[in-house]
Amino acid sequence: MTTNYTDETVRSLDWKEHIRLRPGMYIGKLGDGASHDDGIYVLVKEIMDNAIDEFVMGFGNAIEVTVKDKQVNIRDFGRGIPLGKVVDCVSKINTGAKYDSKVFKKAVGLNGVGSKAVNALSSSFKVQSIREGHIKIAEFERGTLTREELLDEMEQPAGTIVTFTPDEQLFGNYHYIPEYIEQLLWNYAFLNNGLTIIFNGQRLKARNGLLDLLTRNINGNPTIYPVIHIREDDFECAITHSAKFYGEEYYAFVNGQFTPQGGTHLSAFREVVVKTIREFYKKDFDTNDVRAGLIAALSIKVQEPVFESQTKTKLGSVHMESGGTTIRNYIHDIIKKHLDNYLHINPDTAEALLRKILQSEKERKEIANIKKLARESMKKVSLHNKKLRDCRIHYQDNDERRLETTLFITEGDSASGSITKSRDVNIQAVFSLKGKPLNCFGLSKKIVYQNDELNLLQTALNIEDGLENLRYNNVVIATDADVDGMHIRLLLLTFFLQFYPDLVRAGHLYILQTPLFRVRNKKETIYCYSEEEKREAILKLGKNPEITRFKGLGEISPDEFRFFIGSTMRLEPVILQKTANITEMLDFYMGRNTPDRQLFIIENLRLEEDLVEEQDLLLEIPAVTP
């Protein structure tokens, strides 16, 4: 079939049409809010960035954020958008004051796109600018202006108020997870001393910058020395080493923007930390030994930064400012001076760090021998044929669907077979477990290489040396909704928390919610994830519908799985609460304190009479005639 390529086939889209047609270019993936990098959180971030830039320029010391149901309201106390340009600033692409570096020095938003994307992707969008004795109000629906009005000031302090509701036509039945928004806002607070953020009535304020950030994220988990805090001009960092965990964990920022993929600033930081420590001890330590267990936060301010995409997850800039010092040299000079001085002044820290490096070196050499023996005994087992059904696109690829890349960790061959037949082969991979994995609590990392299953899982994810080369953005535990499935889920959580807690903290780990029931009649099928949903389905479908209770994933057909792992997939993120101490948590749930755990189960057990009462309620639902 030949398609005519004529004048009529060439289209010109206006600004809002293009954003709505290609939202991935502006906010990454859409998503329903289960993932911390779903687009609804990027919308919040884009408006927050504008408010933060006002604070950085010295205007206003508070930002109020309210999220109720699906509506977001953000109010800053800055200068307010110039009244004559309010509509243009939120609806005319490539329009804004941030092209003038004298007005907004070292700002995050430089392309004049962010607020326009929020406007176009929201079912309702309202902006109010308060300045010069007036309030300018502009309201939009999906990017189309519906109201514009200039009012006299009603004794309100100057600033900008933005209220928006993400469009359900694009995002589906989404929901905001408060913990994700709170973490986003805490990062702004840590990076902007003196700023108060009020989130749904809760005050967020930090006094010690990245020192507070690292302390909050470590949250009582043991470290081998106190956090080292370095500040100089446009650079700040906080550094320590974990006493219990492996891998590396970084919180990297540019002009207040979290860059989970790092970039030139993080590369320079990792390099100079190793270089400085080698020179201090006058020993050529292996890079992995120096950085094993390293936890660090760093922030740099760059004039007119260049990011690799509109979502600003990776810094591409080479210089601090046009024609100025390179970012690499700038960070090298500061870290070399301050870290070297600190180690000389604090011999206890220097001694503790040396012991950590030597222990890592010892374990690395032991693991190298184990890996060699494992390779020989396995006779080059084919990972892709035996355990992993891989996908074509991976998280590190330069592809617009990279954020959708998912690995399902399944229980047994039947479940993995159904998911394999149903998946999107471009972005969804499947790793099949054989029985229950090892309880690795309290074991050293060499057990990962001695245990074929854990070794192959680690290799599939490519996280042996940290998250830098992680192959999938979403790691999904997909087990049966029964006691055995729950046990496997806990064993896998133990594995990740014990050896790769950064995978969990970075928001990559999820639990697949699979339906417990299928309720259907001749006209309609409804899948239910709880007793409540089942009752609602029975009421909707009427008298005597067919009800199926799924006992395991293996009972779900490939056609049904195609529905569950597609656009309607329900994922429950594994979120570490700010009060969670990983060491204590694993010790309680997976350690040898059996009596304490038994008491906990007894106190939290749903009694049989509760289940009977629930069943009685179900039986009391009246039959509905269609």
N, C-alpha and C positions, 0 to 999 in steps of 0.2 A: 504493500500500500504506500503510495507517494503522497506526502503532505505538501501542499503548495506553500512556498515561502514568499509572501507578497507584502506590500505595504500594510495591508490590513492585519497581518499577523504580528506586527511590531507594536507593542503597547508601552505607554508611559504611565507609571503608577505615581500617584501623589504620595506624600510622606507617610501618611497613616496606612494606606493600602500596602505599601512595601513592608512596613514594620509588621503588620498583621499577617501578611503572606509569608514572610521569612523571619519569624520571631527569634529563631535560633541564632541569627547573626547579632542580635542585640542583647538577649538575656540567657543564652545557652538553651537548655532544654525546658520544656513546659513543666510537666510533672504535676502531681496532686498535692505536693507539700510534704510527702513522706521523706524526701531527701533534702538535706541542708542546702544543696546547690540547685534546687528547683527554681524555676523562674520567678515564682511569687516572692521569694526572698531577695532576688536580685532587684525587683521593683522597689522593695523597701530600702535596699542599699543605695540605689540611684538617688532617691530623694534625700536620704541621710547624708550622702556625700556632699550635696549642695549645702545642707545645714552645717556640716562640719567645716567646709571651706570658709563659711562666714566666721565661725569661731576662730579658725586658724588665722584669719586676717584681723582678729581683734574685736569682733563685733558679736556681742551676746555670749553669755557663759552658761546657758542652759538650753536643752532641747527636750520637748515633750513628745512622747510617742505613745499612741493609744491604738491597740488592735482589738477590735471587738467583732466577733464572728469573722466576717470576711472583709470588713472595712478597716483601712489603715488611715490614721491621722497623725501627721508630723508637723510640729510647730517649732520654728526657731525664733530667736530674738536678735537676728542680725539686722542688716540695713533694709531688707525688703527689696524685691525686684523693682527696678524703675517703673513707675506706673504706666508710662506710655508703651512699655515693651513686655508687659505681663503675658499677653496672648502670644506674642511672637516667641518668647522664651520657652513656652511649653508646647508650641505647635508648629514652629517653623524650623525645619531641620538645619543644623549647622549655624544656629543663632545663639549667642550668649556673650558674656563678658570675659570668659576665661581664655579667649584668644589673646587678650591683653595681659601679659604676665605681670605688669605693674599693678593691676587691680587684683589679680588672684595669683600670688606667687606660690609655687610648689603645691598646686591644687591637684585633686584627683581627676575631676571632670574637665576634660580639655577639648572634647569633640563636639560639644553642643548637641548631644544625642539623648542622654539619660532620661531627663524629664519628659521628652517627647515620646520615648518608648513606653514609659509608664502611662502616659496619656492615651496613646493608641491602643494599648493592651488592656485598658480598664473599661468596664461597662459604664462607670461614672468617674469623673475626675474633676476636682474643684481646686482652684488655686486662689489664695487671697494674699495680696501684698499690702502691708500696712506701713505707710511712710508719708512724710510731708503733710500730715494732717488729714490724710484720706485713706480709704480702703478700696483697692481695685479688686473686683471679684470676676473670675471667669470660670464658667462651667462647661464641661464637655461630655459627650456620650460617644464612646469608642472613637475618640479623636475629633469628633465634629462639634464645633462651638455651638452651644445652645443658649448661653447667657453671658453678657458682658455688662458690668455696671460699676460706676464710680460713686462711692458713698463718702459722706463726711465721717471722720474718725470718731469712734465711740470710746475714747479714752483707753485705747489699748496700746501697749508698747509696740514699737516697730518690729517688723519681722515678716516672715513668710509662713503661711499655713497651707499645707497640701493634704487633701483628703481624696482617697481613691479606693475603688473596689475592683480587683482583678476580674477580668471577663470570664464567666463560666463557659461561654461559647468556645474559648480557647483552652482554658485550664481544667475544664470539667468540674467534677464535684470535689474541689480542693479544700484543704483546711490548713491553717497555720499551726505549727507546733511551737508553743511559747518558748521552749528551751532553745530552739534554733535562733529565734529573734533575740532572746536575752544574750546569747553568746555573741551574736553579731554586735549588739549594742555595748556589751562589756569591752569588746575589742576597741571600739571607738573611745570608751572611757579610759582604758589603759594608755592609749596613745595620745591622749589630749588632757594633760594635767590641768586641773582647774575647771574642767567641764563637768556639769551635772546633767545626766540623762535621766528623765523620769519616764519609766516604762510601766504603763498600767498602774500607776501609783507607787511603784517601787523606785527608790533612788539608787542610781548607779554612779559611783564616783571613785576614782583611784587617786592616790597621793604619790605613789612611787613608780608609776609607769610600768615598764615591762617586768620589773621586779615583782609587782603585784600580779601581773598576768601569769608569770611562771609559777609563782607560789600557789595561785588559785588552781592552776591545771595540775600541778604536782599533788596538791591536796593531801599532804601528810604521808605520801608514799616515800619510802626511804631514799635519800640521796647520799653520795659519798662525801660531799662537802657542801657548805652553804652556797647559795646562789651568788655568782659573781655578777655585779651590775656595773655596766660601763655606759657613760654618757659623754658625748662631745659634739658640740655644734649640731649638725643635721643627722647624727647617727646615735643610736642607742641599742644596747643588747643586754640580755641576761643569759647566763650559762651555768649549767651544772651537769652532773652525770648521775644517772639512776643506779642504785645499788642492786636492784632486782631484775630489771628488764633489759632487753637487747634491742638492737636497732637504733635508729636516730629519730628524733622528733623535733620538728621546727615549726615556729610560728613567725612567718616572715611578712613584713608590711612595707609598702611604698606609699608615702604621703597619706598614711592612714588606711590604705587599701590592703586588705588581706590577699596575699598572693600564694595560694595553696600549691601552685606548680613551681614556685620559686622564681628563678631567673638569674640575671647577672649578679644581683646583690647577694643571693643565697649561695651561688657558686663561689663567689669571692670569699664569703664568710667561712664556708666549710674548708676552703683551701688554706686560708691564713690561720685558722685554729690549729690545724695539723702542723703547719710549718712552724708556728710559734712554739708549740709544745715539743716538737722534735729539737728545735734549737735550744730550748730551755734545759732539756735533759741531755743534750748532746748525743742523742741516739736516733737512728733512722727507723723509728717504729713504723710498722705497717699502718696504712691509713685506716683500715677497718678497726684495728685495735685501739687507736686513739679516739675514734668516733663511736665506738660501741657503747650504747647507753646514753649518748649525748642528748641532752634536752636543752633547747635554746630558743629564745625569741629575739628578733632583730627588727629594727625599723630604720628606714632611711628616707630622707626628704630630697627629692630630685626636681629640678626645674624642668617643666614640660616633659614628663616621663613618657616613654613609648612602651605600650603594652602590646601583646601579641594578638589581642582580640578586644572587642568592646566590653566583655565581661571582666577584663583586667586581672586574669588569674596568673599571669606570668610576665615579668618585666623583661623588656628587650633592650632598654637603654644601655649605652656603653659609658656615657659621660654624665657627670653631675649636672652640668648645664652646657649649653652650646659652646663648643670649643674649649671647655674647662677640663678639670681633672677627671680621670676615668674613675668609675665607681669602684673598680677593682683596687686601684692604688689608694683611693680614699679609705676604704674599709681596711685594707692591709695595714696602713700606717697607724690607724687608731687601735685596732685589735693588737697588733704587735707590741705597741707601747704599753697599753693598759693591762693586757693579760700577762705579759712578761713581768711587769712590775708587781702585779698581784701575787704571782707565784713566788717571787723573791721575798715579798713582805710576809706571806702566809705559808710558812714551811709545812704546817699540818695539812693544808690543802694540797700542796705539792706532793707530799708523801702519799696521801690518800689517792690522788690521781695516778701516781706512778704504780701503786698496787693494783688499781683497776686496770690499767693498760697491760701490765704483766699477766694478770689473770686472764684477760681477754686474749692475749697472745697464746697463753698455754691452752685455753679452750679451743682457739682457732686451729692450732696444730693437731690437737686431739681429733677435732671434727674433720680435718683434712684427711687423716688416716682412715677414719670411719667412712667418710664419703668414698674414698678409694676402694675400700673393701666392699661397700654397698654396691658400687658400680660393677665390681667384678662378680659379686654373688647374684645380682639381678640380671647380669648378662645383657646390659643395655635394654632394659624393659622399655617398650615403646609407650611413652606417656600418653601420646595422642590416641593410640589405639586401645589401650587398656583402661585408662581411667578418665581421660579428658576428651570430651567432644568439643573442640575449640570453635571459636567464631572467627570471622574475617577481619573485623575492626577491633582495635584495642585502645585502652585508655590513653596511651602515649602517642597514638596516631594523630596526625593533623587532619581530623575528619569532624564534620559538624555533628556526627552522632556519637562521638567519643564518650560523652557524659552518660549515654544510655547503655554502655557496655556492661554486661552483667554475667557473673558466674553463679550458677545454681549448684550448691553442694547438696546432693540428694542421698537418700537412704535406700540402698539396694538397687538391683538391676531393673525391677519393674517400674519404679518411679522414674528412674533416669531415662528409661526407654520411652515412656510417655512424654516426658518433657523434651527429650531429644527430637521426637517426631513433630512436636508442636512449636518449637522455638523459632525465633527469627535468626537464621544462621549467620546473619551479618553482625549482630550485636549480642547474642545470647549463647553462652557456653555452658556445658554441664560437666560436673565432676562427680563421679559415682563412688560412694563409700561402700566398703564391704564390712557389714556389721558395725559394731560400736567402736569408735576410735579410742585410743589410749587416754586414760586420765593422766595428764602430764603435770598436774599441780605439784610444785616443789621439786620438779626434775630440772636438770640442766639442759641447755640447748642441744647438747650432743644427742639427746634422745630423739630429737626431730630427725636426725639423719640416720639413726639406727632403726627407726620405725618407718617401714616402707610407705604406709598410708600418709603419715604426716609429712614425710619428705616429699612425696609426689604432690601433695596439696600445696606446700610451700613453693615448689618449683612451678606449678601451674599458675600461681599468683605472681611469681617472680618478686617475692618480698624478702629474700634471704638477706639482702643488704639494706633493708629499709623500704620506704614507699616510693622512692624516686622512680622506679621502673615498674610499678604496679600495673598489671595488664588489664584490670577491669575496675571501673569506677564503683560498681555495686557488687558486693559479695553477699549472696543470699543463701541463708541456711534454709533448706526446704525438706523438712522431716514430717513424719506422720503426726496427726493430732491425737496422740495417745501417750501412755507412760514411757514406752521405749523411745518414741520420737522426741519427747521432752528430755530424756536422759542424753540422747545423742546431741541434742541442741546444747545442753549444759556442758558436755565434754568439748564440743567445738568452741564454745564461748571461753572455756578455760584455756584452751590451746591459744586462741588469739590474745586473750588478756595476759597470759603468762609470757608469751614470746613477742607478740606484735600489738601491744596496747595502742600504738599510734594508729593502727588501722581502724580501731574502734573510735578513738578520740577524733580522728579526721572525718568521721561520719560515713565510712564506706560499708559498714556491716549492717545487715538487715535480716529479719525473720519473714519468710513467706507465709502469709495468712491464706490458708486454703479452706474451702467451704466445708462445713460440717454436714450440711443437708442440701438435697436438691428437692424442691417442691415444684410439681408441674401438673398441668392438665393438658388437654389436647391442643390448646391454643398458645400456652405460654409456659416457659420454664424460668424459675427463680432460684438462684443459688444463695444460700444463707450461711452466714459466718457465726451465728449465735442462736440461742433459743429465742431471743426476742425477735430477730429477723425471721425466724421460722414461723412464729406466731403471726407476724404481719403478713407473711406470704400466704399463709392459710386463709386469713381473712380476705386477702385480695383475690385469691383464685377461687374461693367459694367451697362448696360442699365436696368432701371426699377427694381432695387432690392426692396424687401419688407422692409419697415422701420417702426419700432414700437417704440413709445415714452413711456417709463415707467413713470407712474405718481407716483407710490409708491412701496414700497418693497413688499406689499401684492400682487402685480400683477406679481411678478417674481416667476416662478414655482420652486419647490424644486430641480429639476434637474439642472436648471440654477443657483440656489444659490450654489449648490455643486461646480460649477466652480468658482463663485465669492469669496467664503470663503475658497478655497483650496490654492494650491501653487501660484495661480495667484492673490490672494487677494491684493487689493490696500488699504493701510492704510495711512492716513495723520496724522502724529504725531502732538499733541498739544504741541507747543514749546513756552515757556515763553522767550521772547527776553530779553537781558540784560538790556534794557531800560524800561522794563515793571514794573510798580508799580501796584500791584494787587488791592490795596485799591482804587486808583484813577481810574483804569480801570473799576472795578465793579461799582463804583459810577457813572461813565459816562454812561455806557451801560445799567445798571440795576437799577439805582437810580431814583430820582424824577425830574431830570433836563430835562423834556420832550422837551422844546423849543430848547435846545442845541442839543439834539439827532435828532430832526426833521431837523434842519439845516444841521447836518452831513449827514443825509440820502439824502437830496436834493442835496447837493454838490457832493455826490458820486453815485448818481443814474444814471444808464444807460438810456439815453433818448430813446424814442420810435423810433426816426429816426435812431439811431444806430442799433436797432434790425431789422428795415426794411432793412437797408443797408446790414446787415449780411445775411438776408434771400435772398436778391437780388443776393448776391455773390454765394449763394448756388444754386440758379436757373440758374446761368450762367455757371455752371459746364457742359461741354459738355458730351453728352452720349457717352459711350465707348462700342464699339462692342467687345464681348468676343472673 
